[in-house]
């Protein structure tokens, strides 16, 4: 992943916008970001487990000696 970087001016602007949001909206935004993070983690772990399954299948279906 790429780290998020912004200029001090952008950070100041974001801080000003955030401070203008009501507490209810701030709470909703935090909840939505948390849901997004959880979805990313679940998707990543699902993709990793599929990769492990594929390796196990490849090993099991590899060339076998019929003797």
Secondary structure, DSSP 4 states (H G I P E B T S, - for coil): -PPP---HHHHHHHHHHHHHS-HHHHHHHHHHHHHHHHHHHHHHHHHHHHHHHHHHHHHHTS-----
